[in-house]
């Protein structure tokens, strides 16, 4: 490790070189012993998030324990011009928490207190390092729970969920993180406290709360979150439907929504995915089906019975080869355990897998699956398909071996084509994983110059110097002009509009 940090380019102008020894000395005055990591062997474990194919060793790792320490660290980094990347549990699958090689990784792992659960107002106030599932566990005694349930909910933290606007299998009926967060407290790069939203149903001014959700750590560092709690449904039952073709299954999804039914969950898995999961979890999935749907109905017993009858009728009219309804809670949980184990099941089939995340209109699910099958032949790689079918959110899992010459490059090209096909079909390059570094080139496909300029203006309004999570989510206009090619140089993204402020 060197004792100085190279300068950064902003509008092609270099910043002063930062003395690493001075930075360490300044941060050591703020953090207690053991909460500032400086040695290479201590920094290596922090070099990537869930997107392990992209790695960068941070210059330093800071582990603050109080909001006052976060403020002080950010003020030092702002004064010295040092990039800062905030990190929760590191479960991001788009490289959103990948460190900056010349910056401070601000790990919020020590912020794990549930500050308050108010069963009357149905609100939980938590620190950003609290695990998603821990909120529901704390609210259980009051008959309440927190609805967003990403597959990584046993590990992922609420701060990261807000940063990426995480979803989950039940987001069709109950919404994404943005629909379940009432208030966020955070710190800007200049060390100023900013509160967005409130515990009331509405607040004055622009909806900055919605802007912060999904901002990928580029606007502020989250220190506190208030979430909405819901009553635990009296009953929940899951329908498993088997189809002879993926096109039929896709059409069935559209038919359910067209019928005016909004299930608690509506998931789709193709045959390779069900085969992989069944060998891993033994969920009871039919192995001869080209695709299966999982449809969950919840509410009062009367509501569930009425909705189940309607769902079964739609599925049968859509050509389902078999329809099964969970007989008890144990079987319902087993159906969902299979779906939530899709990612680890993929890890049993190949040394590596690449999880994609795009969104398309529901009516085009069958078309997309057919296209992915053609891409499998084109790139000579297998792909398991798992979808949040109700809202058109795709999670193709491309299987490959990074040790085999050329396979990783083919997997990346495969993923790029899936994302760009999603846009061509009227969808988006992301559903819940965010952009991070993984999809920044595809932002140039999704958006035009005018939109990207506006994104830069929003970023600059919060972080004029571009120090928070630099190089993520928003591409430079130069990158888009050059065809979206990656420019991983360790410098910040240029903000050409800053001179106008």
Order of alpha helices (4+ residues) and beta strands (2+ residues): beta-beta-beta-beta-alpha-beta-alpha-beta-alpha-beta-beta-beta-beta-alpha-beta-alpha-alpha-beta-beta-alpha-beta-beta-beta-alpha-beta-alpha-beta-alpha-beta-alpha-alpha-beta-beta-alpha-beta-beta-alpha-alpha-alpha-alpha
